[in-house]
Amino acid sequence: MLAVQAERTPGLPCVLGGCHPVTGMSSSPRPLDERPDPATVHLDERDRRLLEAVDDAETLGLLFDLIARRSENPPGNELSCAKALSAWLEDRGVACELDEVLPGRPNLYASVGGPGPTLVLCGHLDTVPAGRGWTHEPFQATLADGLVYGRGACDMKAGLAAMAGAIVAVASSGVSLRGSVALHGVIDEEVGSAGARKAADEHPGDWVIVTEPTDCEVLSMGNGQANFEIVFQGKAVHSSHPEDGRNAISDAAALVRLIEEETHRLALYPFQGIGPATYSVCLIEGGRGGSTVADRCQLTVDRRILPSESLEGAEARIVQLIDELAAKRPGLSCQMSRSVAFPPLRGTGSGYLARALAGAVGDLTGNGGGEKGMRFATDAAWYEAAGCEAVVFGPGDVGVAHEPDERVSVDTLYVATRALALCCGRMLA
């Protein structure tokens, strides 16, 4: 791990200190409906012990190490990242388990505490490929002007570092827990979400915080995502007599126009706090050359799905658009498959978790920000589908995710780590 000098975030009510031995964990959890409203709780001695156990330099050093572990997906090589995170946690007294989900691609599970409710902190180990256009080295973290640059810096290795720093702080603070804090480092979020689906099915917990970049705002509802691959079949002929063939690119372009019209229609019906459902034609491939009518064209269509919608309904509407196109263009031939499917986060549950987390942020920064929605899809939806109350909260701005020179603010890393530690302690008090 790189030795990094941490910068103090101004105004945070925390003094770093040494670790305390872990005290015995209570085996008699308080019923959930008897716990105090977390929005009314302010810093007390227990909170101070949790905050003093947070080590900024260690958390920042972990972020640097994780960025250096290439975990691009595709192809999906999260093993080095999982091992590095596991070693970091175990060196600090938090036992870990690696559970293979796909060949050579394990989820990481860790837990501190005892019997009772479980609060899960979840983050994904994979990143999108580095791509081109970087002015900083994508797999060697660079700290400049309070920002850490690198692939995965905000999406979401800062989230991994924050939740690891928080669970270590909880374990070393000496506070007793009426339940447990679990950490899930999952694979494959950027493609098929195989890791979160397995984790949510086998280790769902009672609450989950997915530490995607939200700029330290608490997001309790969010869009789902469905990607559709649509392949048009035409007939290749010499382009000097195109009337004897069928141009698959022309058929695909006609569907793109219908999708644009549908996007304008959907814009009239925004969902509060999120906005309207959207389509994006993200990829198009077709044709053989400049003198041949295209006999094949493939579109990749991204559909963002509102909390009020379903994956099945979104897919049925795409089919309906294709049927409308076929009625206008006799002889049209195409096949459709669904390649990505994230359900929306609907915000079901009591809201207790969101209030506790927003209260922790408010006590640290003076602005809890309330509960909001998000336009991007996350693994939180899989936990919600398994019956777990879920929110999304973490360091970084999703607006720079997947970009060249991806970056995260050190300040948000420190705030997120402290807020997670506070929230864990308060939820399980």
Sine and cosine of phi, psi and omega as CSV:
sin_phi,cos_phi,sin_psi,cos_psi,sin_omega,cos_omega
0.00,0.00,0.64,-0.77,0.02,-1.00
-0.96,0.28,0.62,-0.79,0.10,-0.99
-0.99,0.13,0.87,-0.49,-0.09,-1.00
-0.81,-0.58,0.71,-0.71,0.07,-1.00
-0.99,0.11,0.90,-0.44,-0.02,-1.00
-0.98,0.22,0.51,-0.86,0.09,-1.00
-0.97,-0.24,0.66,-0.75,0.01,-1.00
-0.98,0.21,0.75,-0.66,0.10,-0.99
-0.98,0.21,0.86,-0.51,-0.07,-1.00
-0.86,0.51,0.65,-0.76,0.20,-0.98
1.00,0.07,-0.10,0.99,-0.02,-1.00
-0.98,0.22,0.74,-0.68,-0.06,-1.00
-0.98,0.18,0.94,0.33,-0.06,-1.00
-0.52,-0.85,0.67,-0.74,0.11,-0.99
-0.86,-0.52,0.85,-0.53,0.00,-1.00
-0.92,0.40,0.59,-0.81,0.04,-1.00
-0.49,-0.87,-0.08,-1.00,0.01,-1.00
-0.97,0.24,0.15,-0.99,-0.01,-1.00
-0.99,0.11,0.47,-0.88,0.04,-1.00
-0.94,-0.35,0.50,-0.87,0.08,-1.00
-0.89,0.45,0.54,-0.84,-0.02,-1.00
-0.96,0.27,0.77,-0.64,0.03,-1.00
-1.00,0.07,0.15,-0.99,0.03,-1.00
-0.90,0.44,0.58,-0.81,-0.02,-1.00
-1.00,-0.05,0.66,-0.75,-0.03,-1.00
-0.94,0.34,0.63,-0.78,0.02,-1.00
-0.97,-0.23,0.18,0.98,-0.01,-1.00
-0.83,-0.56,0.98,0.17,-0.05,-1.00
-0.89,0.45,0.61,-0.79,0.05,-1.00
-0.96,0.27,0.69,-0.73,0.05,-1.00
-0.81,0.59,0.62,-0.79,-0.10,-1.00
-0.86,0.51,-0.59,0.81,-0.07,-1.00
-0.98,0.20,-0.03,1.00,0.04,-1.00
-0.97,-0.23,0.02,1.00,-0.04,-1.00
-0.99,0.16,0.50,-0.87,-0.02,-1.00
-0.92,0.39,0.44,-0.90,0.09,-1.00
-0.89,0.45,0.88,-0.48,-0.09,-1.00
-0.91,0.42,-0.36,0.93,0.00,-1.00
-0.93,0.36,-0.29,0.96,-0.03,-1.00
-0.99,-0.12,-0.04,1.00,-0.06,-1.00
-1.00,0.02,0.69,-0.73,0.07,-1.00
-0.83,-0.55,0.06,-1.00,-0.12,-0.99
-0.86,0.50,0.76,-0.65,0.07,-1.00
-0.75,-0.66,-0.15,-0.99,-0.05,-1.00
-0.88,0.48,-0.63,0.77,0.04,-1.00
-0.88,0.48,-0.71,0.70,0.04,-1.00
-0.85,0.52,-0.70,0.71,-0.05,-1.00
-0.89,0.46,-0.62,0.79,0.03,-1.00
-0.90,0.43,-0.64,0.77,0.05,-1.00
-0.90,0.44,-0.71,0.71,-0.03,-1.00
-0.92,0.39,-0.61,0.79,0.02,-1.00
-0.91,0.41,-0.40,0.92,-0.01,-1.00
-0.99,0.13,-0.17,0.99,0.03,-1.00
-0.97,0.24,0.76,-0.65,-0.01,-1.00
-0.90,-0.43,0.97,-0.23,-0.06,-1.00
-0.87,0.50,-0.70,0.71,-0.06,-1.00
-0.89,0.46,-0.65,0.76,0.02,-1.00
-0.91,0.42,-0.68,0.73,-0.01,-1.00
-0.90,0.43,-0.69,0.72,0.01,-1.00
-0.91,0.41,-0.64,0.77,0.06,-1.00
-0.88,0.48,-0.63,0.78,0.06,-1.00
-0.89,0.45,-0.68,0.73,0.03,-1.00
-0.84,0.54,-0.71,0.71,0.03,-1.00
-0.85,0.52,-0.70,0.72,-0.03,-1.00
-0.91,0.42,-0.67,0.75,-0.03,-1.00
-0.92,0.40,-0.62,0.79,0.03,-1.00
-0.88,0.47,-0.58,0.81,-0.01,-1.00
-0.94,0.34,-0.28,0.96,0.00,-1.00
-1.00,0.00,0.98,-0.18,-0.05,-1.00
-0.89,0.45,0.85,-0.53,0.00,-1.00
-0.70,-0.71,0.73,0.69,-0.05,-1.00
-0.92,0.38,0.60,-0.80,-0.01,-1.00
-0.62,-0.79,0.92,-0.39,0.05,1.00
-0.94,0.33,0.39,-0.92,0.17,0.99
-1.00,0.08,-0.30,0.95,-0.02,-1.00
0.98,-0.18,0.95,0.32,-0.02,-1.00
-0.86,-0.51,0.92,0.40,-0.09,-1.00
-0.99,0.12,-0.10,1.00,-0.17,-0.99
-0.86,0.52,-0.72,0.69,-0.03,-1.00
-0.88,0.47,-0.64,0.77,0.02,-1.00
-0.91,0.42,-0.68,0.73,0.01,-1.00
-0.88,0.47,-0.68,0.73,0.00,-1.00
-0.92,0.40,-0.65,0.76,0.00,-1.00
-0.90,0.43,-0.68,0.73,0.01,-1.00
-0.92,0.40,-0.67,0.75,0.03,-1.00
-0.87,0.49,-0.72,0.70,-0.01,-1.00
-0.89,0.46,-0.65,0.76,0.00,-1.00
-0.88,0.47,-0.71,0.71,-0.01,-1.00
-0.92,0.39,-0.71,0.71,-0.05,-1.00
-0.92,0.39,-0.55,0.83,0.08,-1.00
-0.88,0.47,-0.35,0.94,-0.02,-1.00
-0.94,-0.33,0.33,0.94,0.15,-0.99
1.00,0.05,0.21,0.98,0.01,-1.00
-0.95,-0.30,0.93,-0.36,-0.04,-1.00
-0.93,0.36,0.59,-0.81,-0.06,-1.00
-0.77,-0.64,0.38,-0.92,0.10,-1.00
-0.74,-0.67,0.72,-0.69,0.13,-0.99
-0.97,-0.24,0.82,-0.58,-0.08,-1.00
-0.84,-0.55,0.93,-0.37,-0.08,-1.00
-0.92,0.39,0.81,-0.59,0.02,-1.00
-0.99,-0.15,-0.75,0.66,0.11,-0.99
-0.81,-0.59,0.34,-0.94,-0.08,-1.00
-0.79,0.61,0.86,-0.50,0.01,-1.00
0.95,0.30,0.23,0.97,-0.10,-1.00
-0.73,-0.68,1.00,-0.02,-0.07,-1.00
-1.00,-0.10,0.52,-0.86,0.34,-0.94
-0.98,0.21,0.44,-0.90,0.09,-1.00
-0.91,-0.41,0.74,-0.67,0.05,-1.00
-0.82,-0.57,0.69,-0.72,0.09,-1.00
-0.59,-0.81,0.37,-0.93,-0.03,-1.00
-0.39,-0.92,0.58,-0.82,0.15,-0.99
-0.74,-0.68,0.50,-0.87,0.02,-1.00
0.89,-0.46,-0.45,-0.90,-0.07,-1.00
-0.53,-0.85,-0.39,-0.92,-0.06,-1.00
-0.88,0.47,0.51,-0.86,0.01,-1.00
0.79,-0.61,-0.23,-0.97,-0.01,-1.00
-0.89,0.46,0.41,-0.91,-0.01,-1.00
-0.86,-0.51,0.78,-0.62,0.14,-0.99
-0.97,-0.23,0.87,-0.50,-0.04,-1.00
-0.99,-0.14,0.73,-0.69,0.21,-0.98
-0.96,-0.29,0.86,-0.51,-0.14,-0.99
-0.83,-0.56,0.70,-0.71,0.11,-0.99
-0.55,-0.84,0.44,-0.90,-0.01,-1.00
-0.99,-0.12,0.59,-0.81,-0.09,-1.00
-1.00,0.09,-0.35,0.94,-0.10,-1.00
-1.00,0.00,0.32,-0.95,0.13,-0.99
-0.76,-0.64,0.22,-0.98,0.20,-0.98
-0.95,0.31,0.31,-0.95,0.07,-1.00
-0.85,0.52,0.42,-0.91,-0.08,-1.00
-0.89,0.45,-0.66,0.75,-0.03,-1.00
0.94,0.33,-0.21,-0.98,-0.09,-1.00
-0.95,-0.31,0.13,-0.99,0.15,-0.99
1.00,-0.04,0.20,0.98,-0.04,-1.00
-0.98,0.19,0.61,-0.80,0.20,-0.98
-0.97,-0.24,-0.21,0.98,0.13,-0.99
-0.91,-0.41,0.43,-0.90,0.05,-1.00
-0.92,0.40,0.85,-0.53,-0.12,-0.99
-0.93,0.37,-0.42,0.91,-0.05,-1.00
-0.90,-0.44,0.46,0.89,0.17,-0.99
-0.65,-0.76,0.98,-0.21,-0.13,-0.99
-0.84,0.54,0.67,-0.74,0.02,-1.00
-0.84,-0.54,0.78,-0.62,0.04,-1.00
-0.97,-0.24,0.88,-0.48,-0.01,-1.00
-0.54,-0.84,0.81,-0.58,0.07,-1.00
0.81,0.58,0.65,0.76,0.06,-1.00
0.98,0.19,0.15,0.99,0.00,-1.00
-0.86,-0.50,0.63,-0.77,0.12,-0.99
-0.97,-0.24,0.83,-0.56,-0.01,-1.00
-0.98,-0.21,0.57,-0.82,0.09,-1.00
0.42,-0.91,0.41,-0.91,0.04,-1.00
-0.91,0.40,0.79,-0.61,-0.07,-1.00
1.00,0.05,0.02,1.00,-0.07,-1.00
-0.80,0.60,-0.73,0.68,0.04,-1.00
-0.97,-0.22,-0.47,0.88,-0.07,-1.00
-0.87,-0.49,1.00,0.04,-0.15,0.99
-0.61,-0.79,0.75,0.66,-0.02,-1.00
-0.96,0.29,-0.41,0.91,0.17,-0.99
-0.91,0.42,-0.63,0.78,0.07,-1.00
-0.89,0.45,-0.66,0.75,0.07,-1.00
-0.87,0.48,-0.71,0.70,-0.02,-1.00
-0.90,0.43,-0.65,0.76,-0.01,-1.00
-0.90,0.44,-0.69,0.72,-0.04,-1.00
-0.96,0.29,-0.52,0.85,0.09,-1.00
-0.92,0.39,-0.69,0.72,0.05,-1.00
-0.88,0.48,-0.59,0.81,-0.02,-1.00
-0.94,0.34,-0.69,0.73,-0.05,-1.00
-0.94,0.35,-0.55,0.83,0.09,-1.00
-0.92,0.39,-0.64,0.77,0.05,-1.00
-0.88,0.47,-0.68,0.73,0.03,-1.00
-0.87,0.49,-0.71,0.70,-0.04,-1.00
-0.91,0.41,-0.59,0.81,-0.11,-0.99
-1.00,-0.05,-0.14,0.99,-0.08,-1.00
-0.96,0.29,-0.39,0.92,-0.07,-1.00
1.00,0.05,-0.03,1.00,0.01,-1.00
-0.96,0.27,0.55,-0.84,0.04,-1.00
-1.00,0.10,0.53,-0.85,0.00,-1.00
-0.86,-0.51,0.70,-0.72,0.13,-0.99
-0.99,-0.11,0.87,0.49,-0.07,-1.00
0.54,-0.84,-0.40,-0.92,-0.07,-1.00
-0.65,-0.76,0.44,-0.90,0.16,-0.99
-0.95,-0.30,0.82,-0.57,0.01,-1.00
-0.92,-0.39,0.52,-0.85,0.08,-1.00
-0.88,-0.48,0.79,-0.61,0.07,-1.00
-0.88,-0.47,0.90,-0.45,0.18,-0.98
-0.97,-0.23,0.93,-0.36,-0.21,-0.98
-0.92,-0.40,0.42,-0.91,-0.02,-1.00
-1.00,-0.06,0.26,-0.96,0.38,-0.93
0.94,0.34,0.32,0.95,-0.01,-1.00
-0.90,0.44,-0.55,0.84,-0.10,-0.99
-0.96,0.26,-0.17,0.98,0.00,-1.00
-0.82,-0.57,-0.95,0.32,-0.13,-0.99
-0.86,-0.51,-0.09,1.00,0.03,-1.00
0.87,0.49,0.54,0.84,0.00,-1.00
-0.88,0.47,-0.60,0.80,-0.04,-1.00
-0.92,0.40,-0.74,0.67,-0.02,-1.00
-0.93,0.37,-0.60,0.80,0.02,-1.00
-0.89,0.46,-0.65,0.76,0.04,-1.00
-0.94,0.34,-0.69,0.72,-0.01,-1.00
-0.89,0.45,-0.70,0.72,0.00,-1.00
-0.91,0.42,-0.56,0.83,0.00,-1.00
-0.96,0.29,-0.63,0.78,-0.13,-0.99
-0.98,-0.17,-0.41,0.91,-0.05,-1.00
-0.65,-0.76,0.87,0.50,-0.18,-0.98
-0.94,0.35,-0.57,0.82,-0.08,-1.00
0.95,0.32,-0.11,-0.99,0.02,-1.00
-0.99,-0.17,-0.60,0.80,0.05,-1.00
-0.70,-0.71,0.42,-0.91,0.10,-0.99
-0.63,-0.78,0.66,-0.75,0.18,-0.98
-0.91,-0.41,0.90,-0.44,0.07,-1.00
-1.00,-0.07,0.84,-0.54,-0.23,-0.97
-1.00,-0.05,0.73,0.69,0.14,-0.99
-0.93,0.36,0.32,-0.95,-0.04,-1.00
-0.94,0.34,0.89,-0.45,0.04,-1.00
-0.79,-0.61,0.17,0.99,-0.08,-1.00
0.86,0.52,0.59,0.81,0.04,-1.00
0.89,0.46,0.51,0.86,0.19,-0.98
-0.98,-0.22,0.52,-0.86,0.00,-1.00
-1.00,-0.01,0.87,-0.49,-0.03,-1.00
-0.91,-0.42,0.88,-0.47,-0.12,-0.99
-0.95,-0.32,-0.07,1.00,0.09,-1.00
-0.65,-0.76,0.45,-0.89,0.00,-1.00
-0.22,-0.97,0.29,-0.96,0.01,-1.00
-0.93,0.36,0.45,-0.89,0.29,-0.96
-1.00,-0.09,-0.02,-1.00,-0.04,-1.00
-0.57,-0.82,0.70,-0.71,0.17,-0.99
-0.74,-0.67,0.76,-0.65,0.12,-0.99
-0.94,-0.34,0.71,-0.70,-0.03,-1.00
-0.87,-0.50,0.73,-0.68,0.12,-0.99
-0.98,-0.18,0.86,-0.50,-0.06,-1.00
-0.86,-0.51,0.88,-0.47,-0.07,-1.00
-0.93,-0.36,0.87,-0.50,0.04,-1.00
-0.99,-0.13,0.70,-0.71,0.04,-1.00
-0.95,-0.31,0.77,-0.64,0.05,-1.00
-0.85,-0.53,-0.42,-0.91,0.04,-1.00
-0.71,-0.71,0.84,-0.54,-0.03,-1.00
-0.99,0.14,0.75,-0.66,0.14,-0.99
-0.59,-0.81,0.16,-0.99,0.08,-1.00
-0.90,0.43,0.69,-0.73,-0.10,-0.99
-0.95,0.30,-0.05,1.00,0.11,-0.99
-0.97,0.24,-0.31,0.95,0.09,-1.00
-0.69,-0.73,0.93,0.37,-0.09,-1.00
-0.90,0.44,-0.36,0.93,-0.01,-1.00
-0.90,0.43,-0.30,0.95,0.01,-1.00
-1.00,0.08,-0.12,0.99,0.01,-1.00
-0.88,-0.47,-0.30,-0.95,0.10,-1.00
-0.63,-0.78,0.84,-0.54,-0.09,-1.00
-1.00,0.02,0.95,-0.32,-0.02,-1.00
-0.91,0.41,-0.50,0.86,0.03,-1.00
-0.92,0.40,-0.61,0.79,0.04,-1.00
-0.90,0.44,-0.66,0.75,0.05,-1.00
-0.89,0.46,-0.68,0.73,0.01,-1.00
-0.90,0.43,-0.64,0.77,0.00,-1.00
-0.90,0.43,-0.57,0.82,0.04,-1.00
-0.91,0.42,-0.61,0.79,0.06,-1.00
-0.93,0.38,-0.63,0.78,0.04,-1.00
-0.84,0.54,-0.65,0.76,0.03,-1.00
-0.90,0.44,-0.66,0.76,0.05,-1.00
-0.89,0.46,-0.64,0.76,0.00,-1.00
-0.90,0.43,-0.63,0.78,0.06,-1.00
-0.89,0.46,-0.66,0.75,0.04,-1.00
-0.90,0.44,-0.64,0.76,0.03,-1.00
-0.91,0.42,-0.62,0.79,0.03,-1.00
-0.89,0.46,-0.67,0.74,0.04,-1.00
-0.90,0.44,-0.61,0.79,0.03,-1.00
-0.91,0.42,-0.71,0.70,-0.03,-1.00
-0.90,0.43,-0.48,0.88,-0.01,-1.00
-0.88,0.47,-0.32,0.95,0.01,-1.00
-0.98,0.20,-0.15,0.99,-0.11,-0.99
-0.78,-0.62,0.92,0.38,-0.01,-1.00
-0.95,0.31,0.48,-0.88,0.11,-0.99
-1.00,-0.08,0.74,-0.68,-0.10,-1.00
-0.84,0.55,0.78,-0.62,0.04,-1.00
1.00,0.10,-0.13,0.99,-0.06,-1.00
-0.80,-0.60,-0.74,0.67,-0.08,-1.00
0.92,-0.39,-0.18,-0.98,-0.06,-1.00
-0.99,0.13,0.30,-0.95,0.23,-0.97
-0.91,0.42,0.51,-0.86,-0.07,-1.00
-0.70,-0.71,0.42,-0.91,0.21,-0.98
-0.90,-0.44,0.53,-0.85,0.21,-0.98
-0.64,-0.76,0.78,-0.62,0.17,-0.99
-1.00,0.05,0.96,-0.27,-0.21,-0.98
-0.99,-0.12,-0.32,0.95,-0.05,-1.00
-0.46,-0.89,0.65,-0.76,0.09,-1.00
-0.63,-0.78,0.75,-0.66,0.01,-1.00
-0.68,-0.73,0.75,-0.67,0.02,-1.00
-0.09,-1.00,0.29,-0.96,0.08,-1.00
1.00,0.04,0.29,-0.96,0.01,-1.00
-0.91,-0.42,-0.47,0.88,-0.05,-1.00
0.06,-1.00,0.02,-1.00,-0.12,-0.99
-0.97,0.25,-0.18,0.98,-0.04,-1.00
-0.86,-0.50,0.29,0.96,-0.04,-1.00
-0.76,-0.64,0.77,-0.64,0.10,-1.00
-0.89,0.46,0.74,-0.67,-0.11,-0.99
-0.92,0.40,0.81,-0.58,0.04,-1.00
-0.99,-0.14,0.03,1.00,0.00,-1.00
-0.41,-0.91,0.63,-0.77,0.11,-0.99
-0.49,-0.87,0.74,-0.68,-0.02,-1.00
-0.88,-0.48,0.75,-0.66,0.10,-1.00
-0.94,-0.34,0.60,-0.80,0.26,-0.97
-0.93,-0.36,0.88,-0.48,-0.06,-1.00
-0.92,-0.39,0.81,-0.59,0.05,-1.00
-0.99,-0.17,0.78,-0.63,0.05,-1.00
-0.84,-0.54,0.86,-0.51,0.08,-1.00
-1.00,-0.03,0.76,-0.65,-0.24,-0.97
-0.92,-0.39,0.82,-0.57,-0.05,-1.00
-0.94,0.33,0.37,-0.93,0.08,-1.00
-0.85,0.53,-0.39,0.92,0.02,-1.00
-1.00,0.08,-0.04,1.00,-0.04,-1.00
-0.93,-0.36,0.01,-1.00,0.05,-1.00
-0.74,-0.67,0.38,-0.92,0.10,-0.99
-0.85,0.53,-0.67,0.74,-0.05,-1.00
-0.91,0.42,-0.65,0.76,0.02,-1.00
-0.91,0.41,-0.64,0.77,0.03,-1.00
-0.90,0.44,-0.66,0.75,0.01,-1.00
-0.92,0.40,-0.65,0.76,0.01,-1.00
-0.88,0.47,-0.57,0.82,0.00,-1.00
-0.94,0.34,-0.61,0.80,0.08,-1.00
-0.88,0.47,-0.69,0.72,0.03,-1.00
-0.86,0.50,-0.66,0.75,0.01,-1.00
-0.89,0.45,-0.65,0.76,0.04,-1.00
-0.89,0.46,-0.65,0.76,0.03,-1.00
-0.91,0.41,-0.63,0.77,0.05,-1.00
-0.89,0.45,-0.66,0.75,0.05,-1.00
-0.88,0.48,-0.64,0.77,0.02,-1.00
-0.91,0.41,-0.67,0.74,-0.01,-1.00
-0.89,0.46,-0.56,0.83,0.02,-1.00
-0.92,0.39,-0.48,0.88,-0.01,-1.00
-1.00,0.03,-0.37,0.93,-0.09,-1.00
-0.78,-0.62,0.99,0.13,-0.03,-1.00
-0.81,0.58,0.63,-0.78,0.01,-1.00
1.00,0.05,0.00,1.00,0.01,-1.00
-0.88,0.47,0.68,-0.73,0.01,-1.00
-0.75,-0.67,0.84,-0.54,0.06,-1.00
-0.42,-0.91,0.36,-0.93,0.06,-1.00
-0.79,-0.62,0.60,-0.80,-0.03,-1.00
-0.81,-0.59,0.64,-0.77,0.12,-0.99
-0.68,-0.73,0.39,-0.92,0.01,-1.00
-0.98,-0.22,0.84,-0.54,-0.09,-1.00
-0.97,-0.23,-0.43,0.90,0.03,-1.00
-0.73,-0.69,0.67,-0.74,0.00,-1.00
-0.54,-0.84,0.98,-0.22,0.15,-0.99
-0.93,-0.37,0.84,-0.54,0.12,-0.99
-0.93,0.36,0.37,-0.93,0.08,-1.00
-0.95,0.31,0.37,-0.93,0.14,-0.99
-1.00,-0.03,0.91,-0.42,-0.18,-0.98
-1.00,-0.06,-0.18,0.98,0.00,-1.00
0.97,0.25,0.52,0.85,0.05,-1.00
-0.96,0.27,0.32,-0.95,0.01,-1.00
0.94,-0.34,-0.06,-1.00,-0.14,-0.99
-0.98,0.17,-0.33,0.94,-0.11,-0.99
0.99,0.10,0.03,1.00,-0.03,-1.00
-0.87,0.49,-0.70,0.71,-0.03,-1.00
-0.89,0.46,-0.74,0.68,-0.01,-1.00
-0.87,0.50,-0.65,0.76,0.01,-1.00
-0.92,0.39,-0.65,0.76,0.01,-1.00
-0.89,0.45,-0.69,0.73,-0.04,-1.00
-0.94,0.33,-0.69,0.73,0.05,-1.00
-0.89,0.46,-0.60,0.80,0.05,-1.00
-0.90,0.44,-0.64,0.77,0.03,-1.00
-0.91,0.43,-0.69,0.72,0.03,-1.00
-0.88,0.47,-0.68,0.73,0.00,-1.00
-0.88,0.47,-0.64,0.77,0.01,-1.00
-0.93,0.36,-0.45,0.89,0.01,-1.00
-0.99,0.10,-0.60,0.80,-0.18,-0.98
-0.89,-0.46,-0.24,0.97,-0.10,-1.00
1.00,0.09,0.03,1.00,-0.02,-1.00
-0.55,-0.84,0.98,-0.19,0.03,-1.00
-0.97,0.26,-0.39,0.92,0.11,-0.99
0.98,0.18,-0.17,0.99,-0.03,-1.00
0.94,0.33,-0.16,-0.99,-0.01,-1.00
-0.98,-0.22,0.70,-0.71,-0.04,-1.00
-0.71,-0.70,0.09,-1.00,0.05,-1.00
-0.93,-0.36,0.14,-0.99,-0.03,-1.00
-0.71,-0.71,0.43,-0.90,-0.02,-1.00
-1.00,-0.07,-0.21,0.98,-0.03,-1.00
-0.99,-0.14,0.33,-0.94,-0.02,-1.00
-0.99,-0.12,0.55,-0.83,-0.03,-1.00
-0.63,-0.78,0.18,-0.98,0.06,-1.00
-0.92,0.38,-0.21,0.98,0.01,-1.00
-0.84,0.54,-0.53,0.85,-0.04,-1.00
-0.89,0.45,-0.55,0.83,0.00,-1.00
-0.93,0.37,-0.60,0.80,0.05,-1.00
-0.94,0.35,-0.65,0.76,0.05,-1.00
-0.87,0.50,-0.67,0.74,0.02,-1.00
-0.89,0.46,-0.43,0.90,0.04,-1.00
-1.00,0.04,0.08,1.00,0.06,-1.00
0.99,-0.10,0.25,0.97,-0.04,-1.00
-0.98,-0.21,0.75,-0.66,0.09,-1.00
-0.93,0.36,0.79,-0.61,-0.19,-0.98
-0.73,-0.68,0.59,-0.80,0.17,-0.99
-0.68,-0.73,0.23,-0.97,0.05,-1.00
-0.87,-0.50,0.75,-0.66,-0.08,-1.00
-0.32,-0.95,0.76,-0.64,0.05,-1.00
-0.07,-1.00,0.10,-1.00,-0.01,-1.00
-0.98,0.21,0.50,-0.86,0.11,-0.99
0.97,-0.22,0.29,-0.96,-0.03,-1.00
-0.95,-0.31,0.89,-0.45,-0.03,-1.00
-0.88,0.47,-0.32,0.95,0.00,-1.00
-0.90,0.43,-0.34,0.94,0.03,-1.00
-0.96,-0.30,0.05,1.00,0.07,-1.00
-0.91,0.41,0.57,-0.82,0.05,-1.00
0.95,0.31,-0.03,1.00,-0.02,-1.00
-1.00,0.02,0.34,-0.94,0.30,-0.96
-0.87,0.50,0.51,-0.86,-0.05,-1.00
0.84,0.54,0.61,0.79,0.15,-0.99
-0.80,0.59,0.60,-0.80,-0.13,-0.99
-0.44,-0.90,0.28,-0.96,0.05,-1.00
-0.60,-0.80,0.59,-0.81,0.06,-1.00
-0.97,0.26,0.76,-0.65,0.06,-1.00
-0.88,0.48,-0.59,0.80,0.01,-1.00
-0.86,0.51,-0.70,0.72,-0.02,-1.00
-0.93,0.36,-0.51,0.86,0.08,-1.00
-0.87,0.49,-0.72,0.69,-0.03,-1.00
-0.93,0.37,-0.67,0.74,0.02,-1.00
-0.89,0.46,-0.71,0.70,-0.04,-1.00
-0.88,0.47,-0.67,0.74,0.00,-1.00
-0.87,0.49,-0.72,0.69,0.00,-1.00
-0.92,0.40,-0.68,0.73,-0.01,-1.00
-0.89,0.46,-0.64,0.77,0.03,-1.00
-0.91,0.42,-0.69,0.73,0.02,-1.00
-0.89,0.46,-0.72,0.70,0.04,-1.00
-0.86,0.50,-0.72,0.69,-0.05,-1.00
-0.88,0.47,-0.69,0.73,0.03,-1.00
-0.86,0.51,-0.73,0.69,-0.01,-1.00
-0.89,0.45,-0.64,0.77,-0.03,-1.00
-0.96,0.27,-0.64,0.77,0.00,-1.00
-0.90,0.44,-0.52,0.86,-0.10,-0.99
-0.94,-0.35,0.35,0.94,0.01,-1.00
-0.96,0.29,0.00,0.00,0.00,0.00
